Amino acid sequence: MIRIGETQTLEVLEELADGFVIGDADSEVWIPHHIAPDGLSKGDSITLFVHSDREGSPFATTKKPRVERGQFACLDVVDIADHGAYLDWGLDRDLFVPHGLQYRPLSIGDAVVVAVDVDEYDRMFASSRLSEYFDADNWRLKIGQQVELLVYGFNSLGAMVIIDGRYNGMIYDNETFRKIEYGEKLMGWVSGLREDGRVDVRLQASGKQGTQDATTVIWEKLQADGFLALTDKSPPAEIRAQLQMSKKAFKKAVGSLYKARKLRIEADGLYRVES
């Protein structure tokens, strides 16, 4: 069965004068000769992305879009129409966002995080109203697990993120040590699982892994410059500005490097110990 909105491998069922019939026993789609690879013939397999026209009829391309059905992405608004906005998703036909599915009104040039879906008429669309697309069953995640993040907004607590393209998460301002941008992709670590399905995440690992990561950052700075103008008496804001880590993580990492005899601590900062 051909799946609208997904990349899939299908069989060439028939070659016509103007193109190929592609599909399976249940459904088919046509592609013109000019987008087919050279030498394609009946019985061959071809990987295509299948989307749809305004009537919901399947339409295939060998191009790969930036986002597919069931996924989230940050896309640019390239056109505005009476009924909604159009987004650049890497295909010749732009992706439509109806007015009713816009979290806020969109303008040309905006970047917006959207979920992509297919309606009851097999027409693809995007929505910036994301809440209904999150998975509330966060039991698959584990505390301390590393995850991929996409920033989709901000509130009074911090940055709201999509976790592994699936879960709704939060990075709290008081645990953030650098500026976070809308639409930015990050790596993070799960720090809490909530009963409502939401997930707390940090940009730094905790425990032993967090200390190891902070140690790597400091050691790379020392290898590059030989000196770091920070000590355990430096203000937390200064440590955050230079290293994007907490003072607690900084002190643990410095202690680890000191025990390993890789640095010496002076009144004005840290010095690399020459091996």
C-alpha positions in Angstrom: 0.0 0.0 0.0 1.4 3.4 -1.0 1.8 5.7 2.1 1.2 9.3 1.5 3.8 11.6 3.1 6.5 9.0 3.4 9.7 7.9 1.5 9.3 4.3 0.4 10.6 1.8 -2.1 8.1 0.7 -4.8 8.1 -1.5 -7.9 7.9 -0.4 -11.5 4.6 -2.0 -12.7 4.5 -0.6 -16.2 6.4 1.7 -18.6 4.2 4.1 -20.7 5.1 6.5 -23.4 5.3 9.4 -21.0 6.5 7.8 -17.8 6.2 4.9 -15.4 3.4 3.3 -13.3 4.9 2.7 -9.8 3.3 0.9 -6.9 2.1 -2.5 -5.6 -0.9 -4.8 -5.8 -3.1 -2.3 -3.9 -2.3 1.1 -5.3 -0.1 2.9 -7.8 1.3 6.3 -8.7 2.7 7.7 -12.0 6.1 9.4 -12.5 7.3 11.1 -15.7 10.4 10.0 -17.5 12.4 13.1 -16.7 12.4 12.4 -12.9 13.2 8.7 -13.3 16.8 7.4 -13.2 18.3 6.3 -16.4 17.8 2.6 -17.3 14.7 2.2 -15.1 12.4 -0.6 -16.5 9.5 -2.8 -15.5 10.1 -4.9 -12.4 12.8 -2.6 -11.0 12.5 -1.0 -7.6 12.7 2.7 -7.0 12.8 4.8 -3.8 10.3 7.8 -3.9 8.7 10.3 -1.7 4.9 10.2 -2.2 2.9 13.3 -1.5 -0.4 14.6 -3.0 -1.9 17.3 -5.1 -4.7 19.6 -4.0 -7.3 16.9 -4.7 -5.5 14.3 -2.7 -4.2 12.3 -5.6 -0.8 10.7 -5.0 2.2 12.4 -6.6 5.8 11.0 -6.4 9.2 12.5 -6.6 12.8 11.3 -6.2 13.6 14.4 -4.2 13.8 14.0 -0.4 11.8 16.6 1.6 13.1 18.2 4.8 10.3 16.6 6.8 7.8 13.8 6.3 4.5 12.7 7.8 4.6 12.3 11.5 7.7 14.4 11.9 8.5 17.9 13.2 10.8 20.5 11.6 11.6 24.2 11.6 10.7 25.6 8.1 10.7 29.0 6.4 7.5 30.7 5.3 7.8 31.6 1.6 4.3 32.6 0.6 1.0 33.8 2.1 -2.4 33.0 0.6 -6.0 33.7 1.5 -6.4 30.5 3.4 -2.9 30.0 4.9 0.8 30.1 4.4 3.3 28.0 2.4 6.5 26.6 3.7 9.7 25.6 1.9 10.3 21.9 2.6 12.7 21.2 -0.2 10.2 20.2 -2.9 8.8 22.0 -5.9 5.4 22.2 -4.3 5.5 24.1 -1.0 3.9 22.7 2.2 0.6 24.4 3.2 -0.3 25.6 6.7 -4.0 26.5 7.0 -4.8 29.7 9.0 -6.7 27.6 11.6 -3.6 25.5 12.3 -1.2 28.4 12.9 -0.3 29.0 16.5 0.3 32.6 15.6 -0.2 34.4 12.3 2.7 33.8 9.9 4.5 36.2 7.5 6.9 35.6 4.7 10.4 35.1 6.1 9.2 33.7 9.4 10.8 30.4 10.6 8.2 28.2 12.2 8.3 24.7 13.9 5.5 22.5 12.5 4.2 19.0 12.6 3.4 17.4 9.3 0.3 15.2 8.7 -2.2 14.0 6.1 -6.0 14.9 6.2 -9.0 12.7 5.6 -8.7 13.4 1.8 -5.0 12.3 1.7 -3.8 15.9 1.4 -0.6 16.8 3.2 -0.5 19.8 5.5 1.5 21.4 8.4 0.4 22.7 11.7 2.2 24.9 14.2 -0.3 23.8 16.9 1.9 21.0 18.2 0.2 19.7 21.3 -1.9 17.0 19.7 1.2 15.5 18.0 3.2 14.8 21.1 3.4 11.3 22.5 2.4 11.3 26.2 3.8 7.7 26.8 7.2 8.8 28.0 8.0 5.5 29.7 10.3 4.6 26.9 12.7 7.3 28.1 15.2 6.8 31.0 16.7 9.4 33.4 20.1 10.3 32.1 19.4 9.2 28.5 20.9 11.3 25.8 18.3 12.7 23.4 17.9 15.0 20.4 16.1 18.3 20.9 14.3 20.8 18.7 13.4 24.2 20.3 9.8 25.1 19.5 9.1 28.0 21.9 9.7 29.7 25.2 7.6 30.4 28.4 8.3 31.8 31.8 10.1 28.7 32.9 12.5 28.2 30.0 12.7 26.7 26.5 10.1 24.2 25.2 11.6 21.4 23.1 10.6 18.4 21.1 12.5 15.3 22.2 13.6 12.7 19.7 10.9 13.9 17.3 8.2 12.6 19.7 7.9 14.0 23.2 7.2 17.4 24.7 10.0 18.7 26.9 11.3 21.6 28.9 14.8 23.1 29.5 14.6 25.3 32.6 16.2 28.7 32.5 18.0 28.1 35.9 19.7 25.0 34.4 20.7 26.7 31.1 24.2 28.1 30.7 24.0 29.6 27.2 21.5 31.4 24.9 19.0 29.0 23.2 17.5 30.0 19.8 14.0 29.2 18.4 14.3 26.3 15.9 17.7 25.3 17.2 18.7 21.6 17.3 20.5 20.4 20.4 21.6 17.4 22.3 20.4 17.0 25.8 19.9 14.5 28.7 16.6 13.5 30.3 16.5 14.7 33.9 12.8 14.1 34.8 9.7 12.2 33.6 6.3 13.7 34.5 3.0 11.9 34.8 1.4 14.3 32.2 3.8 13.0 29.6 6.1 16.0 29.7 9.9 15.5 30.1 12.5 17.6 31.8 15.9 17.8 30.0 19.2 19.4 30.6 21.9 20.5 28.1 24.6 18.8 30.3 24.7 15.3 31.6 24.5 14.8 35.3 26.6 12.7 37.6 29.8 11.0 36.3 29.0 11.7 32.7 28.4 15.3 33.4 31.7 15.6 35.1 33.5 13.9 32.2 31.9 16.3 29.7 32.9 19.4 31.7 36.4 18.0 32.1 36.7 17.6 28.3 35.6 21.2 27.8 38.1 22.6 30.3 40.9 20.4 29.1 40.3 21.4 25.4 40.5 25.1 26.5 43.8 24.5 28.3 45.2 22.6 25.4 44.4 25.4 23.0 45.5 28.4 25.2 47.5 27.0 28.1 45.6 29.2 30.5 42.1 29.7 31.7 41.3 32.9 33.7 38.8 31.2 36.0 39.1 29.8 39.6 36.7 28.4 42.2 36.2 32.0 43.3 35.0 33.1 39.9 31.3 34.2 39.8 28.9 31.6 38.3 27.9 34.0 35.6 31.5 34.3 34.4 31.9 30.6 34.3 28.7 30.2 32.4 29.8 32.9 29.9 33.1 31.2 29.2 32.3 27.5 29.5 28.5 27.1 29.3 28.5 25.1 32.5 27.5 25.5 36.1 30.0 26.4 38.8 29.3 23.1 40.5 30.3 21.2 37.3 33.3 23.5 36.8 34.7 22.8 40.3 34.2 19.0 39.9 35.9 19.0 36.6 38.8 21.1 37.8 39.3 18.8 40.8 39.4 15.8 38.4 42.0 17.5 36.2 44.1 18.6 39.2 44.2 15.0 40.6 45.3 13.8 37.2 48.1 16.4 37.3 47.0 18.1 34.1 46.6 21.6 35.5 47.9 23.7 38.3 45.7 26.3 40.2 47.0 29.8 40.7 45.4 32.9 42.0 44.7 34.3 38.5 43.5 31.1 36.9 44.3 27.6 35.7 47.5 26.6 33.9 48.1 23.5 31.8 50.8 21.3 33.2 53.3 20.5 30.5 53.8 16.7 30.1 
